């Protein structure tokens, strides 16, 4: 078993992904109706206006899986010195963020898109170091 310090950068980045995506997923679950109502308004003038609930469900599933993989990836890294699940967590996180970025760009919410990029940068760094 390795010390936490042997993988501290990877652990902190995977914790970042876990916190980001599990909290976001939990927020969607606890305030489904509020999120859906806001997003229906946000996407009302786009081709995605009638797909909001399905899209939110897909994002919820991806976020939850990514967050759980990040947590399990930390455990696997510490116990087995294996980064594979953390690597898959970062791949899924990046894909999820790209989907969110696409949605923000379609909605012409450029400030929202810029915010997504703030999350994408450490995600890509995580992907790079776990590669």
C-alpha positions as CSV (number, residue, x, y, z in Angstrom):
1,X,0.0,0.0,0.0
2,X,1.4,3.3,-1.0
3,X,1.3,6.4,1.0
4,X,-1.2,9.1,0.1
5,X,1.7,11.4,-0.6
6,X,2.9,9.1,-3.4
7,X,-0.2,10.1,-5.4
8,X,-1.3,13.3,-3.8
9,X,-1.8,15.2,-7.1
10,X,-3.9,12.5,-8.6
11,X,-5.9,12.1,-5.4
12,X,-6.6,15.8,-5.1
13,X,-7.7,16.0,-8.8
14,X,-9.9,12.9,-8.5
15,X,-11.4,14.4,-5.4
16,X,-12.1,17.5,-7.4
17,X,-13.9,15.5,-10.0
18,X,-15.8,13.5,-7.4
19,X,-17.0,16.6,-5.5
20,X,-17.9,18.4,-8.7
21,X,-19.9,15.6,-10.3
22,X,-21.5,14.0,-7.2
23,X,-22.6,17.3,-5.9
24,X,-24.0,18.3,-9.3
25,X,-25.8,15.0,-9.6
26,X,-27.2,15.3,-6.1
27,X,-28.5,18.8,-6.8
28,X,-30.3,17.5,-9.9
29,X,-31.9,14.7,-7.9
30,X,-32.9,16.9,-4.9
31,X,-34.2,19.8,-7.1
32,X,-35.2,17.9,-10.3
33,X,-38.3,20.1,-11.0
34,X,-36.4,23.4,-10.3
35,X,-33.5,22.4,-12.6
36,X,-35.9,21.2,-15.3
37,X,-37.9,24.4,-15.2
38,X,-34.8,26.6,-15.4
39,X,-33.3,24.6,-18.2
40,X,-36.5,24.6,-20.2
41,X,-36.4,28.3,-20.1
42,X,-32.7,28.4,-20.8
43,X,-33.1,26.2,-23.9
44,X,-36.5,27.5,-25.0
45,X,-35.2,29.0,-28.3
46,X,-33.0,26.1,-29.3
47,X,-33.4,22.8,-31.0
48,X,-33.0,21.2,-27.6
49,X,-36.1,22.8,-26.1
50,X,-38.1,19.5,-26.2
51,X,-35.2,17.3,-25.0
52,X,-34.4,19.0,-21.7
53,X,-35.6,16.2,-19.4
54,X,-33.9,13.4,-21.4
55,X,-30.7,15.5,-21.6
56,X,-30.7,16.2,-17.9
57,X,-31.2,12.5,-17.1
58,X,-28.3,11.6,-19.4
59,X,-26.1,14.2,-17.8
60,X,-27.2,13.0,-14.3
61,X,-26.2,9.4,-15.1
62,X,-22.8,10.5,-16.6
63,X,-22.0,12.8,-13.7
64,X,-22.9,10.1,-11.1
65,X,-20.8,7.4,-12.8
66,X,-17.9,9.8,-13.2
67,X,-18.0,10.9,-9.6
68,X,-18.3,7.3,-8.3
69,X,-15.4,6.2,-10.6
70,X,-13.3,9.0,-9.2
71,X,-13.9,7.8,-5.6
72,X,-13.2,4.2,-6.5
73,X,-10.2,5.4,-8.6
74,X,-8.7,7.0,-5.5
75,X,-9.1,3.7,-3.6
76,X,-7.7,1.7,-6.4
77,X,-4.7,4.1,-6.7
78,X,-3.9,3.8,-3.0
79,X,-4.5,0.1,-2.6
80,X,-3.2,-1.3,-5.9
81,X,-1.1,1.5,-7.3
82,X,-3.4,1.3,-10.3
83,X,-4.8,4.4,-12.0
84,X,-7.2,2.8,-14.5
85,X,-10.5,3.7,-12.9
86,X,-9.3,7.2,-12.2
87,X,-8.3,7.5,-15.8
88,X,-11.8,6.3,-16.9
89,X,-13.3,8.8,-14.4
90,X,-11.4,11.6,-16.1
91,X,-12.4,10.5,-19.6
92,X,-16.1,10.4,-18.6
93,X,-15.8,13.7,-16.8
94,X,-14.3,15.3,-19.9
95,X,-17.0,13.9,-22.1
96,X,-19.7,15.1,-19.7
97,X,-18.1,18.6,-19.6
98,X,-18.0,18.7,-23.4
99,X,-21.7,17.9,-23.5
100,X,-22.4,20.7,-21.1
101,X,-20.2,23.0,-23.0
102,X,-22.1,22.1,-26.2
103,X,-25.4,22.9,-24.5
104,X,-24.2,26.2,-23.2
105,X,-22.9,27.2,-26.7
106,X,-26.2,26.1,-28.3
107,X,-28.1,28.3,-25.7
108,X,-25.7,31.1,-26.6
109,X,-24.8,31.3,-22.9
110,X,-21.1,32.3,-23.4
111,X,-20.5,33.1,-19.8
112,X,-21.8,29.6,-18.8
113,X,-19.6,28.0,-21.5
114,X,-16.6,29.9,-20.1
115,X,-17.4,28.5,-16.7
116,X,-17.5,24.9,-18.1
117,X,-14.0,25.5,-19.4
118,X,-12.8,26.3,-15.9
119,X,-13.8,22.8,-14.9
120,X,-12.5,21.2,-18.1
121,X,-8.9,22.4,-17.6
122,X,-8.2,20.4,-14.4
123,X,-10.1,17.5,-15.8
124,X,-7.8,17.4,-18.9
125,X,-4.8,17.7,-16.6
126,X,-6.1,14.7,-14.6
127,X,-6.6,12.8,-17.8
128,X,-3.0,13.7,-18.8
129,X,-1.3,12.7,-15.6
130,X,-3.3,9.4,-15.3
131,X,-2.6,8.4,-18.9
